[in-house]
Amino acid sequence: KKSKVSQVAFAQETKVQNGRLYLSAFAAVLGPLSFGFVLGYSSPAIPDLTNIDDPRLRLDTNQASWFGSIVTIGAAVGGLLGGWMVQRLGRKLSLMASAVPFVCGFTIIVAAQSVWMLYVGRALTGLASGVTSLVVPLYISETAHERVRGLLGSCVQLMVVLGIMGVYLAGLVLDWRWLAVCSSIPPTLMLLCMCFMPETPRYLLSCGRRREAEEALRFLRGPDAPVEWEIARIEAAVQEQGGSFRLSDLRDPGVFKPLLLGVLLMVFQQMTGINAIMFYAESIFEQAHFQNGDLGSVLVGVVQVLFTAVAAVIMDRAGRKVLLMVSGVSMALSTAAFGVYFYILEQPQPQTQLAWLALLSMGVFITGFALGWGPIPWLLMSEILPVNARGFAGAACVLTNWTMAFVITKNFQDMMTLLTSAGTFWLFSSMCVLNLFFTTFFVPETKGKTLEQIEAIFRRA
């Protein structure tokens, strides 16, 4: 029997055509590209808004801090909203609906006549980012087959960093209003493209819409792929889970263990300090005595894009766990080195020829994050959560991620004052060491496994 199943699986793999799957993934990842623009927007916009002639829009230090960090509050709320939307509206409609607050938010920023309008615009784009950060990984994991799920899942983070780099580059030539206009283009394209893409087969089957699920799977796998076999496998897993999610399901190890793992992955991702470093990249370069902070931020973006692309290519061969460990080691070493740099700089007679150490530390940190802790927590979240609990559990993971991002981003400057710059980076370094132990002992390898096989791991554990 096992031999027969493997023969069917092989037959399916040889007849699968990925063209339309890649097309649907591209349409979906225009969402992460949009929230990359949102994340990166504050870096070039804040210098413009702190020096603007109009007193109604001029930001002081505290207001600039809120302008940068209020996105994360909106995103945390968006994560909760997204959890409800994916269960009620489905993955496709949720993604299309998220384009509305993206475009509205940037439109309000363009038309802003007061600081509060800037805050509202940023909060709305944050809300859309929260919904997108939950829905897109789920959409891709539920449409992709196991041989390319790592590649396509990593493209979520790749498009985020492409968006960040894109807005940094655009910020070199555009003012903050035109930058907001440009930032509304990706979500508009996403809305248009997603009109022609299918809903995920797993969601359709969970709603009892078998015929539509078959049509969706045939669109994604090609006309010659034996989709009946995959439909039967998914259907069996959906029936085994039984019905929609209830809070009493949290007593089931197959639900609470992947939920706890997903939440901890999000905590550890933010405790590396990545959002603090990215939000204040220009300030860090200026403090490190670089002549052009704008150029430094663009270089950071280029490094992120390059190594996130490398991670996407090797994800399905190297595996998730190995890349997380390599990432943890490189970030621990680089943040420790950054701490040493600032410690030397804070001495009464500082060595001023150490700018290379700051540049090297930033480069190694961004490289390490891009290879593992950037893309993989989002990929693993979409892989390990059981289908019937994906709305609730995904919302919990996204809420955790963005809440942690807000706390760290909002308090980063206070941490630099209280702990000193060196102490802050040494704290981040110790967190990276901690997440290395967490990865080694608690994170399972999901490479090459179907979503149903991954769910079975937690049910057996």
Disulfide bonds with the S-S distance in Angstrom:
none
